[in-house]
Structure formats: structure tokens, C-alpha cells
Amino acid sequence: MSMPAHDRLLAILSRNHIGLANAISGDALAKQMGCGARTIRALVLKLRENAVAVCGRPETGYYIANTAEEVDATCKLLETHGLHQLAVAARLRKTTLPELLGQLHLNT
């Protein structure tokens, strides 16, 4: 039985790409995995949802965090992206971000 794609990605990152200095581009990962860049982004998201500290941005590439600072920088980037998306949703609904946030209910 073959290994799930997200586990294969984790194996590649864990073997050679720990820490920012060892980052690898999404395109290079896609080539190694035999898939597209969108698939890599989806697999990274899956790993992050499972609390694997995959860091990265377009200008650096992907890597497994080696320090708390690397995790923090990635979390800040993700938070910024999330807030931007919520601001766009507020504009689409013709409301303010605080009003939209007041309307959101998270299932816990």
C-alpha cells in the first residue's frame, strides 16, 4: 500500500528541509512529488491542520520549522491572510469587519 501524499511530503521536508536555510520551492516539491503547485499547497494545509509546523512563503519556499521564531513568523503570516479574507468578505456583504466578526459563530 502506498504512503498518503501528505505523508510523502512530510518525509521529503523532514529529511532535507528543516529550518529556513534549507527551504525548498513549491515548484521543486511539486516536481519531486509528481504533482502541481496547487496540490503542494493543499498538502501543506493538511499538514498544518494536523499541527505539523510547515513554514514558508513564496519568496523562501517550504520547510519544517527549526525554531519557535520560524513558527511564529508563519503564524503571523497566516493570521494576516485570514484577516484579509475576512475583510474581503465584509466588503462583499457591505458591512464592517467588526460587524461581520460579531455575526460569525464558530463550531467548537
N, CA, C and O atoms as a GROMACS GRO file, in nm:
protein
  432
    1MET      N    1   0.084  -0.116   0.000
    1MET     CA    2   0.000   0.000   0.000
    1MET      C    3   0.090   0.124   0.000
    1MET      O    4   0.186   0.131   0.076
    2SER      N    5   0.058   0.221  -0.085
    2SER     CA    6   0.142   0.340  -0.096
    2SER      C    7   0.112   0.439   0.016
    2SER      O    8   0.002   0.441   0.072
    3MET      N    9   0.210   0.520   0.046
    3MET     CA   10   0.201   0.620   0.152
    3MET      C   11   0.111   0.735   0.104
    3MET      O   12   0.122   0.776  -0.012
    4PRO      N   13   0.023   0.788   0.190
    4PRO     CA   14  -0.058   0.904   0.152
    4PRO      C   15   0.032   1.022   0.111
    4PRO      O   16   0.145   1.036   0.160
    5ALA      N   17  -0.018   1.105   0.021
    5ALA     CA   18   0.062   1.214  -0.035
    5ALA      C   19   0.113   1.310   0.073
    5ALA      O   20   0.228   1.354   0.067
    6HIS      N   21   0.028   1.341   0.172
    6HIS     CA   22   0.076   1.435   0.275
    6HIS      C   23   0.188   1.373   0.358
    6HIS      O   24   0.276   1.445   0.407
    7ASP      N   25   0.187   1.241   0.376
    7ASP     CA   26   0.296   1.175   0.447
    7ASP      C   27   0.424   1.172   0.363
    7ASP      O   28   0.534   1.184   0.417
    8ARG      N   29   0.409   1.158   0.232
    8ARG     CA   30   0.526   1.164   0.144
    8ARG      C   31   0.588   1.303   0.148
    8ARG      O   32   0.710   1.317   0.154
    9LEU      N   33   0.503   1.406   0.146
    9LEU     CA   34   0.554   1.542   0.154
    9LEU      C   35   0.626   1.564   0.287
    9LEU      O   36   0.735   1.621   0.290
   10LEU      N   37   0.567   1.519   0.395
   10LEU     CA   38   0.630   1.533   0.526
   10LEU      C   39   0.765   1.462   0.529
   10LEU      O   40   0.861   1.513   0.587
   11ALA      N   41   0.773   1.345   0.468
   11ALA     CA   42   0.901   1.272   0.464
   11ALA      C   43   1.007   1.351   0.389
   11ALA      O   44   1.122   1.358   0.433
   12ILE      N   45   0.971   1.412   0.277
   12ILE     CA   46   1.066   1.491   0.200
   12ILE      C   47   1.113   1.611   0.282
   12ILE      O   48   1.233   1.638   0.292
   13LEU      N   49   1.017   1.683   0.340
   13LEU     CA   50   1.053   1.802   0.417
   13LEU      C   51   1.136   1.766   0.540
   13LEU      O   52   1.232   1.835   0.573
   14SER      N   53   1.100   1.659   0.608
   14SER     CA   54   1.169   1.618   0.730
   14SER      C   55   1.311   1.568   0.704
   14SER      O   56   1.398   1.579   0.789
   15ARG      N   57   1.332   1.515   0.586
   15ARG     CA   58   1.462   1.458   0.552
   15ARG      C   59   1.565   1.567   0.519
   15ARG      O   60   1.680   1.560   0.563
   16ASN      N   61   1.526   1.666   0.442
   16ASN     CA   62   1.624   1.761   0.390
   16ASN      C   63   1.591   1.909   0.408
   16ASN      O   64   1.671   1.995   0.371
   17HIS      N   65   1.475   1.940   0.463
   17HIS     CA   66   1.430   2.079   0.462
   17HIS      C   67   1.381   2.125   0.598
   17HIS      O   68   1.264   2.160   0.615
   18ILE      N   69   1.471   2.124   0.695
   18ILE     CA   70   1.440   2.171   0.829
   18ILE      C   71   1.511   2.304   0.849
   18ILE      O   72   1.632   2.314   0.834
   19GLY      N   73   1.433   2.406   0.882
   19GLY     CA   74   1.487   2.540   0.902
   19GLY      C   75   1.484   2.621   0.773
   19GLY      O   76   1.495   2.567   0.663
   20LEU      N   77   1.470   2.752   0.789
   20LEU     CA   78   1.460   2.844   0.677
   20LEU      C   79   1.574   2.830   0.577
   20LEU      O   80   1.552   2.838   0.456
   21ALA      N   81   1.694   2.809   0.626
   21ALA     CA   82   1.811   2.799   0.537
   21ALA      C   83   1.802   2.681   0.442
   21ALA      O   84   1.872   2.677   0.342
   22ASN      N   85   1.715   2.584   0.473
   22ASN     CA   86   1.701   2.464   0.391
   22ASN      C   87   1.567   2.457   0.318
   22ASN      O   88   1.523   2.349   0.278
   23ALA      N   89   1.503   2.572   0.300
   23ALA     CA   90   1.372   2.576   0.234
   23ALA      C   91   1.382   2.527   0.089
   23ALA      O   92   1.487   2.533   0.026
   24ILE      N   93   1.268   2.479   0.039
   24ILE     CA   94   1.258   2.430  -0.099
   24ILE      C   95   1.134   2.494  -0.162
   24ILE      O   96   1.030   2.507  -0.097
   25SER      N   97   1.145   2.530  -0.286
   25SER     CA   98   1.033   2.596  -0.353
   25SER      C   99   0.916   2.499  -0.373
   25SER      O  100   0.934   2.378  -0.378
   26GLY      N  101   0.798   2.557  -0.382
   26GLY     CA  102   0.680   2.476  -0.410
   26GLY      C  103   0.691   2.404  -0.543
   26GLY      O  104   0.647   2.290  -0.556
   27ASP      N  105   0.749   2.470  -0.643
   27ASP     CA  106   0.766   2.407  -0.774
   27ASP      C  107   0.860   2.287  -0.767
   27ASP      O  108   0.834   2.184  -0.829
   28ALA      N  109   0.969   2.301  -0.690
   28ALA     CA  110   1.063   2.189  -0.675
   28ALA      C  111   0.997   2.073  -0.601
   28ALA      O  112   1.018   1.956  -0.636
   29LEU      N  113   0.917   2.103  -0.499
   29LEU     CA  114   0.844   1.997  -0.429
   29LEU      C  115   0.745   1.929  -0.522
   29LEU      O  116   0.732   1.807  -0.523
   30ALA      N  117   0.674   2.009  -0.601
   30ALA     CA  118   0.576   1.954  -0.694
   30ALA      C  119   0.644   1.859  -0.792
   30ALA      O  120   0.590   1.753  -0.824
   31LYS      N  121   0.761   1.897  -0.841
   31LYS     CA  122   0.835   1.811  -0.934
   31LYS      C  123   0.874   1.679  -0.867
   31LYS      O  124   0.859   1.572  -0.926
   32GLN      N  125   0.924   1.688  -0.743
   32GLN     CA  126   0.962   1.566  -0.670
   32GLN      C  127   0.842   1.476  -0.645
   32GLN      O  128   0.853   1.353  -0.651
   33MET      N  129   0.728   1.537  -0.617
   33MET     CA  130   0.608   1.460  -0.583
   33MET      C  131   0.529   1.417  -0.706
   33MET      O  132   0.441   1.331  -0.697
   34GLY      N  133   0.560   1.476  -0.821
   34GLY     CA  134   0.487   1.443  -0.943
   34GLY      C  135   0.346   1.499  -0.944
   34GLY      O  136   0.251   1.433  -0.987
   35CYS      N  137   0.333   1.622  -0.895
   35CYS     CA  138   0.200   1.685  -0.889
   35CYS      C  139   0.216   1.833  -0.921
   35CYS      O  140   0.325   1.877  -0.959
   36GLY      N  141   0.110   1.910  -0.905
   36GLY     CA  142   0.116   2.052  -0.931
   36GLY      C  143   0.137   2.132  -0.803
   36GLY      O  144   0.128   2.080  -0.692
   37ALA      N  145   0.166   2.261  -0.822
   37ALA     CA  146   0.190   2.351  -0.709
   37ALA      C  147   0.066   2.365  -0.621
   37ALA      O  148   0.078   2.376  -0.499
   38ARG      N  149  -0.052   2.364  -0.682
   38ARG     CA  150  -0.176   2.372  -0.601
   38ARG      C  151  -0.189   2.252  -0.508
   38ARG      O  152  -0.233   2.265  -0.394
   39THR      N  153  -0.151   2.137  -0.557
   39THR     CA  154  -0.156   2.017  -0.474
   39THR      C  155  -0.060   2.030  -0.356
   39THR      O  156  -0.092   1.991  -0.244
   40ILE      N  157   0.057   2.086  -0.381
   40ILE     CA  158   0.153   2.107  -0.272
   40ILE      C  159   0.092   2.199  -0.167
   40ILE      O  160   0.102   2.171  -0.048
   41ARG      N  161   0.029   2.308  -0.211
   41ARG     CA  162  -0.033   2.400  -0.114
   41ARG      C  163  -0.141   2.328  -0.033
   41ARG      O  164  -0.153   2.350   0.088
   42ALA      N  165  -0.220   2.244  -0.099
   42ALA     CA  166  -0.324   2.170  -0.028
   42ALA      C  167  -0.264   2.071   0.072
   42ALA      O  168  -0.315   2.055   0.183
   43LEU      N  169  -0.156   2.007   0.033
   43LEU     CA  170  -0.091   1.911   0.124
   43LEU      C  171  -0.027   1.983   0.242
   43LEU      O  172  -0.030   1.932   0.355
   44VAL      N  173   0.031   2.100   0.218
   44VAL     CA  174   0.088   2.180   0.327
   44VAL      C  175  -0.023   2.218   0.424
   44VAL      O  176  -0.006   2.209   0.545
   45LEU      N  177  -0.137   2.260   0.371
   45LEU     CA  178  -0.250   2.295   0.457
   45LEU      C  179  -0.292   2.175   0.541
   45LEU      O  180  -0.318   2.189   0.661
   46LYS      N  181  -0.299   2.058   0.480
   46LYS     CA  182  -0.336   1.937   0.554
   46LYS      C  183  -0.237   1.910   0.667
   46LYS      O  184  -0.277   1.878   0.779
   47LEU      N  185  -0.109   1.923   0.639
   47LEU     CA  186  -0.008   1.902   0.743
   47LEU      C  187  -0.024   2.005   0.855
   47LEU      O  188  -0.017   1.970   0.973
   48ARG      N  189  -0.045   2.132   0.818
   48ARG     CA  190  -0.064   2.236   0.919
   48ARG      C  191  -0.188   2.210   1.003
   48ARG      O  192  -0.186   2.232   1.124
   49GLU      N  193  -0.295   2.163   0.940
   49GLU     CA  194  -0.416   2.130   1.014
   49GLU      C  195  -0.392   2.019   1.114
   49GLU      O  196  -0.464   2.006   1.214
   50ASN      N  197  -0.291   1.937   1.087
   50ASN     CA  198  -0.253   1.829   1.178
   50ASN      C  199  -0.137   1.870   1.269
   50ASN      O  200  -0.067   1.784   1.324
   51ALA      N  201  -0.118   2.001   1.285
   51ALA     CA  202  -0.020   2.059   1.378
   51ALA      C  203   0.125   2.030   1.342
   51ALA      O  204   0.212   2.030   1.429
   52VAL      N  205   0.152   2.005   1.214
   52VAL     CA  206   0.291   1.993   1.168
   52VAL      C  207   0.338   2.133   1.132
   52VAL      O  208   0.271   2.202   1.054
   53ALA      N  209   0.449   2.175   1.186
   53ALA     CA  210   0.498   2.312   1.168
   53ALA      C  211   0.567   2.330   1.034
   53ALA      O  212   0.689   2.346   1.026
   54VAL      N  213   0.486   2.328   0.927
   54VAL     CA  214   0.539   2.356   0.793
   54VAL      C  215   0.534   2.506   0.774
   54VAL      O  216   0.428   2.568   0.780
   55CYS      N  217   0.649   2.564   0.752
   55CYS     CA  218   0.661   2.709   0.734
   55CYS      C  219   0.688   2.738   0.587
   55CYS      O  220   0.719   2.649   0.508
   56GLY      N  221   0.676   2.865   0.554
   56GLY     CA  222   0.715   2.905   0.419
   56GLY      C  223   0.632   3.017   0.365
   56GLY      O  224   0.525   3.050   0.416
   57ARG      N  225   0.685   3.075   0.260
   57ARG     CA  226   0.620   3.180   0.184
   57ARG      C  227   0.680   3.175   0.044
   57ARG      O  228   0.784   3.112   0.025
   58PRO      N  229   0.617   3.238  -0.052
   58PRO     CA  230   0.665   3.226  -0.190
   58PRO      C  231   0.813   3.261  -0.209
   58PRO      O  232   0.884   3.196  -0.285
   59GLU      N  233   0.860   3.364  -0.139
   59GLU     CA  234   0.999   3.405  -0.160
   59GLU      C  235   1.100   3.315  -0.090
   59GLU      O  236   1.220   3.324  -0.119
   60THR      N  237   1.056   3.229   0.003
   60THR     CA  238   1.151   3.142   0.074
   60THR      C  239   1.137   2.996   0.038
   60THR      O  240   1.236   2.922   0.039
   61GLY      N  241   1.017   2.952   0.008
   61GLY     CA  242   0.991   2.810  -0.011
   61GLY      C  243   0.939   2.750   0.119
   61GLY      O  244   0.916   2.820   0.217
   62TYR      N  245   0.921   2.619   0.118
   62TYR     CA  246   0.866   2.547   0.233
   62TYR      C  247   0.977   2.479   0.312
   62TYR      O  248   1.080   2.441   0.258
   63TYR      N  249   0.952   2.464   0.442
   63TYR     CA  250   1.046   2.396   0.530
   63TYR      C  251   0.975   2.362   0.661
   63TYR      O  252   0.872   2.421   0.694
   64ILE      N  253   1.031   2.268   0.734
   64ILE     CA  254   0.983   2.234   0.868
   64ILE      C  255   1.052   2.332   0.965
   64ILE      O  256   1.173   2.352   0.958
   65ALA      N  257   0.974   2.390   1.054
   65ALA     CA  258   1.030   2.486   1.149
   65ALA      C  259   1.139   2.423   1.234
   65ALA      O  260   1.129   2.310   1.279
   66ASN      N  261   1.243   2.503   1.253
   66ASN     CA  262   1.353   2.461   1.339
   66ASN      C  263   1.357   2.542   1.468
   66ASN      O  264   1.423   2.504   1.565
   67THR      N  265   1.285   2.655   1.467
   67THR     CA  266   1.284   2.742   1.585
   67THR      C  267   1.142   2.792   1.612
   67THR      O  268   1.055   2.788   1.524
   68ALA      N  269   1.120   2.838   1.733
   68ALA     CA  270   0.991   2.898   1.768
   68ALA      C  271   0.967   3.024   1.686
   68ALA      O  272   0.853   3.056   1.654
   69GLU      N  273   1.073   3.097   1.653
   69GLU     CA  274   1.060   3.218   1.573
   69GLU      C  275   1.008   3.187   1.433
   69GLU      O  276   0.929   3.264   1.378
   70GLU      N  277   1.050   3.076   1.376
   70GLU     CA  278   1.001   3.037   1.243
   70GLU      C  279   0.853   3.003   1.248
   70GLU      O  280   0.777   3.038   1.158
   71VAL      N  281   0.812   2.934   1.354
   71VAL     CA  282   0.669   2.903   1.371
   71VAL      C  283   0.590   3.032   1.387
   71VAL      O  284   0.485   3.050   1.325
   72ASP      N  285   0.641   3.122   1.470
   72ASP     CA  286   0.572   3.248   1.496
   72ASP      C  287   0.557   3.330   1.369
   72ASP      O  288   0.450   3.387   1.344
   73ALA      N  289   0.661   3.338   1.288
   73ALA     CA  290   0.654   3.415   1.164
   73ALA      C  291   0.548   3.357   1.070
   73ALA      O  292   0.475   3.432   1.005
   74THR      N  293   0.540   3.225   1.062
   74THR     CA  294   0.440   3.162   0.976
   74THR      C  295   0.300   3.185   1.031
   74THR      O  296   0.208   3.212   0.955
   75CYS      N  297   0.283   3.175   1.163
   75CYS     CA  298   0.152   3.200   1.223
   75CYS      C  299   0.107   3.343   1.198
   75CYS      O  300  -0.010   3.366   1.169
   76LYS      N  301   0.197   3.440   1.209
   76LYS     CA  302   0.163   3.579   1.182
   76LYS      C  303   0.119   3.598   1.037
   76LYS      O  304   0.024   3.670   1.010
   77LEU      N  305   0.189   3.533   0.944
   77LEU     CA  306   0.152   3.541   0.803
   77LEU      C  307   0.012   3.482   0.781
   77LEU      O  308  -0.070   3.541   0.712
   78LEU      N  309  -0.014   3.366   0.840
   78LEU     CA  310  -0.145   3.302   0.826
   78LEU      C  311  -0.256   3.389   0.887
   78LEU      O  312  -0.365   3.399   0.830
   79GLU      N  313  -0.228   3.451   1.000
   79GLU     CA  314  -0.327   3.539   1.063
   79GLU      C  315  -0.356   3.659   0.973
   79GLU      O  316  -0.472   3.699   0.960
   80THR      N  317  -0.253   3.716   0.913
   80THR     CA  318  -0.271   3.829   0.822
   80THR      C  319  -0.357   3.789   0.703
   80THR      O  320  -0.448   3.862   0.664
   81HIS      N  321  -0.328   3.673   0.646
   81HIS     CA  322  -0.408   3.624   0.533
   81HIS      C  323  -0.553   3.603   0.574
   81HIS      O  324  -0.645   3.639   0.500
   82GLY      N  325  -0.573   3.546   0.692
   82GLY     CA  326  -0.709   3.521   0.740
   82GLY      C  327  -0.787   3.650   0.761
   82GLY      O  328  -0.904   3.660   0.723
   83LEU      N  329  -0.722   3.750   0.821
   83LEU     CA  330  -0.788   3.878   0.842
   83LEU      C  331  -0.819   3.947   0.709
   83LEU      O  332  -0.924   4.010   0.694
   84HIS      N  333  -0.728   3.934   0.614
   84HIS     CA  334  -0.755   3.991   0.482
   84HIS      C  335  -0.878   3.928   0.418
   84HIS      O  336  -0.964   3.998   0.364
   85GLN      N  337  -0.888   3.797   0.425
   85GLN     CA  338  -1.002   3.727   0.367
   85GLN      C  339  -1.132   3.768   0.436
   85GLN      O  340  -1.235   3.783   0.370
   86LEU      N  341  -1.128   3.785   0.568
   86LEU     CA  342  -1.247   3.831   0.640
   86LEU      C  343  -1.285   3.974   0.600
   86LEU      O  344  -1.404   4.006   0.590
   87ALA      N  345  -1.185   4.059   0.578
   87ALA     CA  346  -1.213   4.196   0.534
   87ALA      C  347  -1.278   4.196   0.397
   87ALA      O  348  -1.369   4.276   0.371
   88VAL      N  349  -1.234   4.110   0.309
   88VAL     CA  350  -1.296   4.097   0.176
   88VAL      C  351  -1.440   4.049   0.191
   88VAL      O  352  -1.530   4.101   0.124
   89ALA      N  353  -1.463   3.951   0.277
   89ALA     CA  354  -1.599   3.901   0.299
   89ALA      C  355  -1.688   4.013   0.353
   89ALA      O  356  -1.805   4.022   0.314
   90ALA      N  357  -1.635   4.096   0.441
   90ALA     CA  358  -1.713   4.208   0.495
   90ALA      C  359  -1.751   4.304   0.383
   90ALA      O  360  -1.865   4.352   0.378
   91ARG      N  361  -1.657   4.333   0.293
   91ARG     CA  362  -1.688   4.422   0.181
   91ARG      C  363  -1.796   4.363   0.092
   91ARG      O  364  -1.887   4.434   0.048
   92LEU      N  365  -1.787   4.234   0.065
   92LEU     CA  366  -1.888   4.168  -0.019
   92LEU      C  367  -2.026   4.175   0.046
   92LEU      O  368  -2.127   4.188  -0.023
   93ARG      N  369  -2.030   4.165   0.177
   93ARG     CA  370  -2.157   4.171   0.249
   93ARG      C  371  -2.199   4.315   0.280
   93ARG      O  372  -2.302   4.340   0.341
   94LYS      N  373  -2.114   4.410   0.236
   94LYS     CA  374  -2.140   4.552   0.259
   94LYS      C  375  -2.160   4.583   0.408
   94LYS      O  376  -2.255   4.650   0.448
   95THR      N  377  -2.068   4.532   0.485
   95THR     CA  378  -2.069   4.553   0.629
   95THR      C  379  -1.926   4.582   0.675
   95THR      O  380  -1.834   4.581   0.594
   96THR      N  381  -1.908   4.608   0.801
   96THR     CA  382  -1.774   4.630   0.854
   96THR      C  383  -1.718   4.498   0.907
   96THR      O  384  -1.791   4.405   0.937
   97LEU      N  385  -1.588   4.495   0.918
   97LEU     CA  386  -1.525   4.374   0.972
   97LEU      C  387  -1.573   4.346   1.115
   97LEU      O  388  -1.604   4.231   1.145
   98PRO      N  389  -1.580   4.446   1.204
   98PRO     CA  390  -1.631   4.416   1.339
   98PRO      C  391  -1.775   4.362   1.336
   98PRO      O  392  -1.809   4.271   1.412
   99GLU      N  393  -1.859   4.418   1.247
   99GLU     CA  394  -1.996   4.366   1.238
   99GLU      C  395  -1.996   4.223   1.186
   99GLU      O  396  -2.072   4.139   1.235
  100LEU      N  397  -1.911   4.195   1.086
  100LEU     CA  398  -1.903   4.059   1.034
  100LEU      C  399  -1.854   3.963   1.142
  100LEU      O  400  -1.910   3.855   1.160
  101LEU      N  401  -1.750   4.003   1.215
  101LEU     CA  402  -1.698   3.916   1.320
  101LEU      C  403  -1.801   3.891   1.428
  101LEU      O  404  -1.804   3.783   1.487
  102GLY      N  405  -1.884   3.989   1.455
  102GLY     CA  406  -1.992   3.970   1.553
  102GLY      C  407  -2.096   3.870   1.506
  102GLY      O  408  -2.167   3.810   1.586
  103GLN      N  409  -2.105   3.853   1.373
  103GLN     CA  410  -2.203   3.761   1.317
  103GLN      C  411  -2.150   3.619   1.302
  103GLN      O  412  -2.227   3.525   1.285
  104LEU      N  413  -2.017   3.603   1.308
  104LEU     CA  414  -1.958   3.471   1.290
  104LEU      C  415  -1.972   3.388   1.417
  104LEU      O  416  -1.952   3.437   1.528
  105HIS      N  417  -2.005   3.264   1.398
  105HIS     CA  418  -2.013   3.170   1.511
  105HIS      C  419  -1.932   3.048   1.473
  105HIS      O  420  -1.959   2.983   1.371
  106LEU      N  421  -1.833   3.016   1.553
  106LEU     CA  422  -1.750   2.901   1.526
  106LEU      C  423  -1.803   2.779   1.599
  106LEU      O  424  -1.839   2.787   1.717
  107ASN      N  425  -1.808   2.667   1.530
  107ASN     CA  426  -1.847   2.542   1.595
  107ASN      C  427  -1.730   2.493   1.678
  107ASN      O  428  -1.619   2.477   1.627
  108THR      N  429  -1.755   2.468   1.803
  108THR     CA  430  -1.647   2.420   1.891
  108THR      C  431  -1.686   2.288   1.952
  108THR      O  432  -1.609   2.231   2.029
   0.00000   0.00000   0.00000
